[in-house]
């Protein structure tokens, strides 16, 4: 995951301060992979009482996915963190100014 993310972005995309965040992102991904392996027999387990309950790996996946989502935003690697207002079509229109007329804040 580390190599994939680093090679997928421009050389200057990640700074030295991004290293711990990228490490945490990759560790969360590893947690998801490991938890999915634990779910090979299904999403539910039988408790000691005989009741069915959700496999603990499901919670691991949920927490790791949440962490990855938050970290992806901080690392600017998710689509919505890279898009500019102009690309999104939310660029503010230029307000025409009448010649000779002062506008608020203009000198």
Secondary structure, 3 states (H helix, E strand, C coil): CHHHHHHCCCCCCCCHHHHHHHHHHHHHHHHHHHHHHHHHHCCEEECCCCCEEECHHHHHHHHHHHHHHHHHHHHCCCHHHHCCHHHHCCCCCCCCCCCCCCCCCCC
